[in-house]
Amino acid sequence: MSLRNDIHSAFDDIAPSTLGLPERVLHSARADHRSRTARFVRLRAPMSLVAVTLLIALVAGVLIGGHVLQDWNTLRNASQGNQLHKSDFSSQLAELEARPLNLPTLSAFDPCPAIGRNQIGFDYGAGPVYVDGELGGKTAWGQYWTVLYLISPGVSGPVLVRGRDLKGDGMVVFIGDYASGAVVGTDGPAGPISEHRAELVLRAGDPRSGGASTAFGSFEVIQGIARGWSGCLGLQIDGPTFTETITTTSFVSS
């Protein structure tokens, strides 16, 4: 035996037992290495899944963003188109308002050139606008009528209605959604105060009676005149391609 072996043998005889601790440490180190390797492999798999998920999200974002941009452009173009349509309507209406009111002026002794019921069943009008009406009551201010304006199919653009007393200076006034122009007074035919306006503006073709494109446009309005009127009234109805007049002793057929 060598001196080195003698020293190791002597050391082993006097050293306490390790109870296999070195072997367990080595085994534990090897197991920990395998565990880290497995965790790395497991981690690498989810990372690839995350990458695929991010790629899918990116593609979806591009597609959705493209649709959103397309929808935004469509909405913006539609809005611009509506603005152009409104601008065109406004310019046409301004041209109609610039037309003079060419209704006859009569003396107190002149007969009223009242137009009778037309041949197609409406109370007044030779077309393309017709009028049906009924009494709407009286107030301290004056007389009101509920009037239905019917516009023939094919008419487009604004239709402007103005009116006055043919034997005096009274003005026909309009109340409600279609009333337009200057505010010339107030009253309450149905209780609450209502503005009196000097014009009636109808958008031909909207609304259509029954929704059919071949049906007449139908617009119900309230119109009136102050007390003291002569009993002879005139309406001038202007559209982009026509001017029509109606003269009557009332807005109700006899």
Buried (B, 14 or more C-beta within 10 A) or exposed (E): EEEEEEEEEEEEEEEEEEEEEEEEEEEEEEEEEEEEEEEEEEEEEEEEEEEEEEEEEEEEEEEEEEEEEEEEEEEEEEEEEEEEEEEEBEEBBEBBBEEEEEBEEBEEEEEBBBBEEBEEEBBBBBBBBBBBBEEBEEBEBBBBBBBBBBBBBEBBBBBBBBBBBBBBEBBBBBBBEBBBBEEBBEBEBEEEEBBBBBBBBBBBBEEBEEEEEEBBBBBEBBBBBBEEBBBBBBBBBBBBEEEBBBBBBBBBBE
